[in-house]
């Protein structure tokens, strides 16, 4: 007999921006099983940089029956944002491997206006949902502006496009739907067998300029230590000596990751490792309970045995001094 798990998924959340010109960072976490604790996460290897998140797991089914599950990677719901500094939010570069072999994952794309599903309306209009029809308010060469008037009016009626603006026609017919994307595949965990799953993607990072004197107040969850903060102040002061108009500003970018989804598997994680890769001439800061090892000039490592995550993690990359 096989145990069928209906919902195994990657949990997610949206992280609010710290300033008007910041990107809205997207947190994506680890594999989550509904409330099924028959599969143990024996090992997790997590690598985080500004350019890449890579996670490798070793799972073992501790029961005497096979567990079959639909494993999914849902993308946090997103809407159209003009001049989005965080980059594409569809995670179109998501890749997964099982026991070292790449797998083909299925992709489900849906569009919603509030709670109404408008996927079929947009498909009939031949609008690419996840790219918002390649809409650009400064360029009429896009799928939305090429719509026939009757089709466009139908999409306005269902709320997928904004209605004409009497005061400013540059705001006419903007995309109003939100996109829901899910990558998924069917996974079997044979009894007593170690299954190795790896996935990777380019993260969507947040960014904000911040003045050195406001950093600790503005970014309270950085857990910056006195040595790193002293180096920040030294570098900013050096820049001010050369460029007074910089006004004590530097850049703070961040990548978030949800660790606590591991707790929906059989716990604890027997062997956990986190590697954080910084950037040349940049600085790093993140909160962590326990020792953090600096392995080289730009990389940090933490190790845990019998680990039960109680908090998620946000890595700050300090730059542009």
C-alpha positions as CSV (number, residue, x, y, z in Angstrom):
1,X,0.0,0.0,0.0
2,X,1.2,3.5,-0.8
3,X,0.5,6.6,1.3
4,X,-0.6,9.4,-1.0
5,X,0.1,13.0,0.2
6,X,-2.2,15.5,-1.4
7,X,-0.2,18.7,-0.6
8,X,3.6,19.0,-0.5
9,X,4.7,22.4,-1.3
10,X,7.3,25.1,-0.9
11,X,6.0,27.8,1.5
12,X,6.4,31.4,0.7
13,X,5.8,35.0,1.8
14,X,6.3,38.5,0.6
15,X,8.7,40.8,2.4
16,X,7.8,44.4,2.4
17,X,10.2,47.0,1.0
18,X,12.0,49.4,3.4
19,X,11.8,52.5,1.1
20,X,9.8,53.7,-1.9
21,X,12.6,52.9,-4.3
22,X,13.3,49.4,-2.9
23,X,12.4,46.2,-4.6
24,X,9.8,44.0,-3.0
25,X,11.9,41.0,-2.0
26,X,10.5,37.5,-2.3
27,X,11.1,34.9,0.3
28,X,11.0,31.3,-0.8
29,X,11.5,28.4,1.6
30,X,12.2,24.7,1.7
31,X,10.1,21.7,0.8
32,X,7.1,21.2,3.0
33,X,4.9,18.2,3.6
34,X,1.4,18.8,4.8
35,X,1.5,17.4,8.3
36,X,3.1,14.2,7.3
37,X,6.1,13.2,9.5
38,X,6.9,9.8,8.0
39,X,9.8,11.3,5.9
40,X,12.9,12.5,7.7
41,X,15.1,15.3,6.4
42,X,18.4,13.8,7.3
43,X,20.6,16.4,5.6
44,X,20.2,19.9,4.2
45,X,22.9,21.9,2.4
46,X,21.8,25.5,1.8
47,X,23.8,28.0,-0.2
48,X,22.7,31.7,-0.5
49,X,24.2,34.5,-2.5
50,X,22.7,37.5,-4.2
51,X,22.7,35.6,-7.5
52,X,21.8,32.1,-6.5
53,X,20.0,30.0,-3.9
54,X,20.8,26.3,-4.1
55,X,19.4,23.7,-1.7
56,X,20.3,20.0,-1.4
57,X,18.4,17.6,0.8
58,X,18.6,14.0,1.7
59,X,15.2,12.5,2.7
60,X,14.5,9.1,4.2
61,X,11.1,7.5,4.5
62,X,11.2,5.9,8.0
63,X,8.0,3.9,7.5
64,X,7.5,0.5,5.9
65,X,5.3,1.9,3.1
66,X,6.1,4.0,0.1
67,X,5.1,7.7,0.3
68,X,4.0,9.3,-3.0
69,X,3.6,13.1,-3.1
70,X,3.0,15.9,-5.5
71,X,5.9,18.2,-4.7
72,X,5.5,21.9,-5.7
73,X,7.4,25.1,-5.8
74,X,4.7,27.9,-5.7
75,X,5.9,31.4,-6.6
76,X,4.7,34.1,-4.3
77,X,1.8,35.9,-6.0
78,X,2.9,39.0,-7.8
79,X,1.4,42.0,-9.7
80,X,2.7,44.3,-12.3
81,X,5.3,46.8,-11.1
82,X,6.8,49.4,-13.4
83,X,10.6,49.5,-13.4
84,X,11.0,46.7,-11.0
85,X,14.5,46.8,-9.6
86,X,14.2,43.3,-8.1
87,X,14.1,41.6,-11.4
88,X,11.7,39.0,-12.8
89,X,9.5,37.4,-10.2
90,X,8.4,34.3,-12.2
91,X,11.5,32.3,-11.2
92,X,11.6,31.0,-14.8
93,X,15.1,29.7,-14.1
94,X,13.9,27.2,-11.4
95,X,15.6,23.8,-11.8
96,X,15.4,20.6,-9.8
97,X,17.3,17.3,-9.6
98,X,16.4,13.9,-8.1
99,X,19.4,11.7,-7.1
100,X,21.6,13.8,-9.3
101,X,19.4,13.6,-12.4
102,X,17.6,16.7,-13.7
103,X,13.8,16.4,-13.8
104,X,11.2,18.1,-16.0
105,X,8.9,20.0,-13.8
106,X,5.4,21.1,-14.8
107,X,4.4,24.7,-14.7
108,X,0.9,26.0,-13.8
109,X,0.2,29.7,-14.5
110,X,-3.1,31.3,-13.2
111,X,-4.3,34.9,-13.2
112,X,-6.6,36.5,-10.6
113,X,-8.4,39.8,-10.0
114,X,-9.0,39.7,-6.3
115,X,-10.5,36.2,-5.9
116,X,-11.8,35.9,-9.5
117,X,-9.8,33.6,-11.8
118,X,-9.4,35.4,-15.1
119,X,-6.9,33.0,-16.7
120,X,-9.1,31.9,-19.6
121,X,-10.1,35.5,-20.4
122,X,-6.5,36.5,-20.8
123,X,-5.6,33.4,-22.8
124,X,-8.5,34.0,-25.2
125,X,-7.1,37.5,-25.7
126,X,-3.7,36.0,-26.3
127,X,-2.1,37.9,-23.4
128,X,1.1,36.3,-21.9
129,X,0.0,36.2,-18.2
130,X,3.3,36.0,-16.4
131,X,4.9,38.9,-18.3
132,X,1.7,41.0,-18.2
133,X,1.7,41.1,-22.0
134,X,5.1,42.7,-22.0
135,X,3.4,45.9,-20.9
136,X,5.4,49.1,-20.9
137,X,3.5,52.4,-20.4
138,X,6.2,54.2,-22.4
139,X,6.0,51.9,-25.4
140,X,2.8,51.0,-27.3
141,X,4.5,47.9,-28.9
142,X,3.1,45.4,-26.4
143,X,0.3,42.8,-26.4
144,X,-2.1,44.9,-24.4
145,X,-1.9,48.0,-26.6
146,X,-2.4,45.9,-29.7
147,X,-5.8,44.5,-28.5
148,X,-8.9,45.2,-30.4
149,X,-11.2,47.7,-28.6
150,X,-13.9,45.1,-27.9
151,X,-11.4,42.6,-26.4
152,X,-9.8,45.3,-24.4
153,X,-13.2,46.5,-23.1
154,X,-14.0,43.0,-21.9
155,X,-10.8,42.8,-19.9
156,X,-11.6,46.1,-18.4
157,X,-15.0,44.8,-17.4
158,X,-13.6,41.8,-15.6
159,X,-11.0,44.0,-13.9
160,X,-7.9,42.6,-15.6
161,X,-7.1,46.0,-17.1
162,X,-7.5,49.4,-15.6
163,X,-10.4,51.6,-16.9
164,X,-9.6,54.8,-18.9
165,X,-8.3,57.6,-16.8
166,X,-9.9,60.9,-17.7
167,X,-7.1,63.0,-16.2
168,X,-4.1,61.0,-17.4
169,X,-4.5,58.7,-20.3
170,X,-0.9,57.3,-19.7
171,X,-2.6,55.3,-16.9
172,X,-5.1,53.7,-19.3
173,X,-5.4,49.9,-19.6
174,X,-2.6,49.0,-17.1
175,X,-2.5,45.2,-16.1
176,X,-4.4,44.7,-12.9
177,X,-4.3,41.0,-12.5
178,X,-2.0,39.1,-10.1
179,X,0.0,36.1,-11.2
180,X,0.1,32.7,-9.5
181,X,2.8,30.3,-10.7
182,X,3.5,26.8,-9.4
183,X,6.2,24.4,-10.5
184,X,5.4,20.8,-9.5
185,X,6.3,17.2,-9.9
186,X,5.3,13.8,-8.5
187,X,7.8,12.3,-6.0
188,X,8.1,8.9,-4.5
189,X,9.9,8.1,-1.2
190,X,10.4,4.3,-1.0
191,X,10.6,2.9,2.5
192,X,14.0,3.1,4.1
193,X,15.6,4.6,1.0
194,X,17.5,8.0,0.9
195,X,16.1,10.3,-1.8
196,X,18.3,13.2,-2.8
197,X,16.5,16.3,-4.0
198,X,18.3,19.5,-5.1
199,X,16.8,22.7,-6.5
200,X,18.1,26.1,-7.4
201,X,17.0,29.5,-8.6
202,X,18.0,33.1,-8.9
203,X,16.5,34.9,-5.9
204,X,14.5,38.2,-6.0
205,X,16.5,40.5,-3.8
206,X,15.4,43.7,-2.0
207,X,17.4,46.8,-2.1
208,X,17.4,50.2,-0.4
209,X,19.9,53.1,-0.1
210,X,20.5,53.9,3.6
211,X,22.5,56.5,5.5
212,X,25.1,55.1,7.9
213,X,23.7,56.9,10.9
214,X,20.2,55.5,10.2
215,X,21.2,51.9,9.4
216,X,20.5,50.3,12.8
217,X,17.2,52.1,13.2
218,X,16.0,51.6,9.7
219,X,17.2,48.0,9.3
220,X,16.6,46.5,12.7
221,X,16.9,42.8,11.7
222,X,20.4,42.9,10.4
223,X,22.1,41.9,13.7
224,X,25.1,43.8,12.5
225,X,28.1,43.4,14.9
226,X,30.3,46.2,16.1
227,X,33.3,45.2,13.9
228,X,31.2,45.1,10.7
229,X,29.4,48.4,11.5
230,X,32.7,50.0,12.3
231,X,34.0,49.0,8.9
232,X,30.8,50.3,7.2
233,X,31.3,53.7,8.9
234,X,35.0,53.7,7.9
235,X,34.2,53.1,4.2
236,X,31.4,55.6,4.1
237,X,33.6,58.2,5.7
238,X,36.3,57.5,3.1
239,X,33.8,57.9,0.3
240,X,32.5,61.2,1.9
241,X,36.0,62.5,1.8
242,X,36.1,62.0,-2.0
243,X,32.4,62.5,-2.8
244,X,30.7,64.8,-0.2
245,X,27.4,64.7,-2.2
246,X,27.1,61.0,-1.3
247,X,25.7,62.2,2.0
248,X,26.7,59.1,4.0
249,X,24.6,56.8,1.9
250,X,25.5,53.2,0.9
251,X,23.5,50.3,-0.4
252,X,21.8,47.5,1.5
253,X,20.4,44.5,-0.4
254,X,18.9,41.4,1.1
255,X,17.9,37.9,0.2
256,X,15.3,36.1,2.4
257,X,14.8,32.4,2.9
258,X,12.2,30.5,5.0
259,X,13.9,27.8,7.1
260,X,11.0,26.8,9.3
261,X,9.2,24.8,6.7
262,X,11.6,22.0,7.6
263,X,9.5,21.4,10.7
264,X,6.7,19.9,8.7
265,X,9.0,16.9,8.0
266,X,10.1,14.5,10.6
267,X,12.6,16.4,12.8
268,X,15.2,17.2,13.8
269,X,17.4,17.8,10.7
270,X,20.3,15.5,11.5
271,X,22.9,17.5,9.6
272,X,22.4,21.1,8.5
273,X,24.9,23.5,6.8
274,X,24.4,27.0,5.6
275,X,26.9,28.7,3.3
276,X,26.5,32.5,2.7
277,X,28.6,33.9,-0.2
278,X,29.3,37.6,-0.1
279,X,30.5,39.9,-2.9
280,X,33.9,41.3,-3.6
281,X,34.5,44.5,-1.7
282,X,31.1,44.0,0.1
283,X,30.1,43.2,3.6
284,X,27.6,40.7,5.1
285,X,25.3,40.7,8.1
286,X,22.6,38.3,9.2
287,X,21.1,37.0,12.4
288,X,22.1,33.6,13.6
289,X,22.0,31.9,17.0
290,X,25.3,30.1,17.5
291,X,28.8,30.2,16.0
292,X,29.4,31.5,12.5
293,X,32.6,30.6,10.8
294,X,34.3,32.8,8.3
295,X,35.8,30.4,5.7
296,X,37.4,33.1,3.5
297,X,37.2,36.8,2.7
298,X,33.6,36.6,1.4
299,X,32.1,33.4,2.7
300,X,30.5,32.4,6.0
301,X,29.4,28.9,7.2
302,X,27.2,27.6,10.0
303,X,26.7,24.0,11.0
304,X,24.0,22.4,13.1
305,X,23.3,18.8,14.2
306,X,19.8,17.8,15.3
307,X,18.6,21.2,14.1
308,X,15.0,22.3,14.5
309,X,14.7,25.8,12.9
310,X,12.8,28.3,15.0
311,X,13.4,31.4,12.8
312,X,13.7,32.2,9.1
313,X,16.7,34.0,7.8
314,X,17.5,37.3,5.9
315,X,21.0,37.9,4.5
316,X,22.1,41.5,4.1
317,X,24.6,42.4,1.5
318,X,26.2,45.8,2.2
319,X,27.8,47.6,-0.8
320,X,28.3,50.7,-2.9
321,X,30.5,52.5,-0.4
